[in-house]
Amino acid sequence: MIDLHCHILCGIDDGAQTIEDSLHMAKQAVSEGIHTIVATPHHQNGQYINEKKEIVQRVAKLNTYFLKERIPLTILPGQESRIYGEIIKDYHNGKILTLNQTNKYLFIELPPSQVPKFTGELVYDIQSEGLIPIIVHPERNSRLMEDPDILYNLVNKGVLTQITASSLTGRFGKKVKKFSMDLIEANLTHMIASDAHNLSGRNFYMQEASEWVASKYGIDMLYMFHENAEAVIKGYACFQETPQQVKKKKFLGIF
C-alpha cells in the first residue's frame, strides 16, 4: 500500500518527535503492508512552518536511515498546507511542495470548523497553475458536515479529497464515520490515507480500513482508492466517478 498522508518526519510538527519515533512508525507501517509513505508535515497552520527545501532534505536523511536499519519503506516528500491566501505566491517562491514533487497534486487543509470564504477562488487559482488540489480529511470538518453541498461544489469543479483511515474505523466517533461513508457513497472522496502522527492515539489503521472498505463497498472500491494513491505519487490522472450530492435523511417523515 501507499500512504499519502503521514507525519513521520521527526521533530518538526506534532507527529514523530524523535528518530526512534520515526523508526517505530516505519515498522508499524511495514507490518500493515505499507511500502511507500508520503511525509506531509504541517505548514502554515498557525503553529508550524515547514517549507519545501527543508522537507526534501529531511526526507532524504530519513530514507538513508531506514536503508541503514534495513526497513523496507520508501519515504517521499510532501506537505500539508493549511489554506491561505499567499499559497500561489509561495509556490512560485519555492516554499510549497507538491506531493512527490510532481507539480501535479497539492494537499490543502481546511480549518477544523470552517471553510474560508476565499476557498473557491483560491482553488480556481491553484487549478490555473496546472495543479490539482486535494482537500485532506474533509470528513472531520464540522462546516462540511453541516453543509456537504460546499464539498460537492468543490469536487464538481475538479477538486479531489482524501479521507482518513481512522475515520472509517470509528476512532473519530460515529458522526465522522457516518459522514465518511456519505462521502464514499456520493463519490466525493478519492483516496484513503492514515494521517498517522504516532503509535498511540494517531496510528495508521490502513490495513483495518482497507478490509472494512472491501467488506462494505467491495474490492473494486478498494482498488480505486489504492490506484488513485499510486496515480498521485506518479503525477497521473486519478479515477473519479461523477460526484453526487449527499442525500439528506428524512426526520420523522418530514421533508
N, C-alpha and C positions, 0 to 999 in steps of 0.2 A: 504493500500500500504506500501511497504518497500522502503525507500530512502537510497541507498547505499553510497551516497557521499554528505556530508553536513558539513559546518563549523560552527556548533552550539556551540562548546565549546568556552567559552568566554575568551578573554584576552591573547590568545596565538598565533594568526595569524591575517590575515586580515578579518576574519569573525566576529562573535559576539564579541563585546568589553566589555560588562558588563553582569551580570547575568540577568538583565532586558531585554537585547537584546536577550539572550537565551530563556527567557520566552516568549517574543513576537513571536520569530521564532517558538517556540514549538506550540503555539496557532494557528498560521497560518498553520503549518503542519497538525495539527489535523483537521482543517477546510477543508483541501483538501483531507482528507481520509487517511492520513499517520499515521500509528500506531507504526512504528519502523524506527529509523534513525541510520545509522552508522556514528558516528562522525569521520571525516577524516581530522584532521589538517595537514597543510603543514609540510613537513620535508625535509631538505637538498635542498631547492630551492634557496639558496643563501641569504635568508633573515630570515628564521625560522628553528629552530631545535626543534623538538618535538618527543621525544623518547618514547618507549613503556611504561615504568613504569609510567611516569607522565600522559600519556593519559589515561591509565586504572584507575588511581586514580581519575582523573578529571571526567571521565565518571561515576564512582560510586557516586561521590558527586552530579553530576547533576541529576542522577536518584533519589537520595534521595530528592533533592529539588523539582523535579517535582511531586514526590509522595506526598510531603507535600502540594504542591499547587493544588493537585488533577488534574494534567494534564495526560490524558490517552495516554502517549507516552513513549516508551522504547528506551533508547539510548544504542547502542552497540559500542565497541571500534574499531577504525580503524585508518588508516594513509594514507596520500597521499604523497608518497615519489617521489621526482624528481630523475630520473635515474642517478645513479652514480656508479663508479667502485667498491666501497667497500660495496655495499649493502649486499652481501652474508656474508662477514665478520661480518658486524654489525648485521645481522640476527642471526648468531651464538652467538654473544655477548649480545643478548637480547635487542637490540635497535630498531629493526624493528618489526612492528606489522602487522600480517595478519588480514584480515577482520574478526571481531568477534573471533579472537584468535583460529581459527580452524586449523591453519597451512596448509591451502589449497590455499587460494586466496590472491594475493598481488597486491595492486594498484601501478601502475607505471605512473608517469607523465613525458612527454617529454617536452623539451624546446618549447616555442611557435612557433618558426620559423625554427626548425631544428630537425633532427633525428641523434643523435650521431653515429659515425661510429661503435662504440663498441656495439650498441644496440642488434644486432643479437646474438653476442657472449654472452652478459650478459643474454639475455633471455634464451639461452640454459643452462647457469649455474644455473639460477633460477629454470628452469624446472628439472634440475638434482637433485635439493634438494627436489623434490616432490611437488613443488609449481606451481601454475598456475598464470602467470602474467596477470593483466587486465590493459590495457592502457586506461587511462581516457581522456575524451574529444578529441579524435583524429580528430574530425571534425573541431576543432579550430586550428589545426597545419598547418601552411602555407606550409611547406615542403610536408606534406602528401597530401594536396590539389593539389600541383603541380604534384606529382608523387604517386598516390594512390596504385601503384603496391608495394611500400615499405610496406604498411599496409597489402596488400593481402598476401605477402610472410610471414609476421609475423603470421597472422591469420591462414594461411595454415599449419603453424608449431605448432599450438595449443594455440596461444595467444588469449585472449578474449579482447573485447573492450567495453567501456561504453560511450554512448553519453549523452549530457546534455539536459534536458527538454527545457530550454530556447533557445537552438539552434533550436529545432523543432518548437518553437513558433515564430521564426524570430527575437528574441531580440539581436542576434549577427549579424544580417544582412542577406541579401538574399543569398550571396555566401555560408555562413556557413549552412544555412537551406538547400540549394540545395545539398551541399556535405553530409549533414546528411542523406538526402533522398537517395543519391547514395549509402551510406554505408549500409543502411537498405536493399535496393533492391539488393545489391550484397552479402548479408549475411555476412557483415564484421563488424557488431556490434551485441551485445547480450543482452544489458540491458540499461535502461534509469535511470538516477538519476538527482537530482536537482543541485548539486554543489552550493547550496544556501549559501550565505555569510551574507545576511541581508534582510530587508524587503523593501529596496528602489530599487537599481539597480540590485541586485542579489537575487531575491526572488525564491520561489520554482517552481511554474508553472507546478507542476507534474500533477494536475488534467487536466489542459488545454492541456498539451502534450499528456496525455493518451487518451483524447477524440479525439485529432487530429489523433493519430496513428490508433485508431479504425475506424475512418471515412475514412482514406486514405488507410489503408492496411488491415483492417478487425480485428475482435475481436480476432482471433486466434493469430495474431502477437502480440497484446497487452498482451494476456495471456502468451505468450512465454517470453516476457520481464519481466512480473511480477513473473512468476515461476522461472526464472533464478535468480532474485534478492533473492528470498527465498532460492534457492539452494546455493547461495553464503554464506549467513549467517549461513546455516546449514552445510556447507562443503560438499555438494553433487555435483554430476556432473551436469553441465549446458547443456541445449539443444543447439545444434549447427547444422545449415544447412551447406551444402557444400559451402565454400566461392567461390565467383566468382570475376573476375577482373572487376573493374569499367569500364563501356563502355565509350570510348572516343567519344564525339559528333563530327559529321562532321561539317566543317566550309565551307559554300558555295559549298557544294558538293565535297570538296577536301578531300582526304584520308578517 
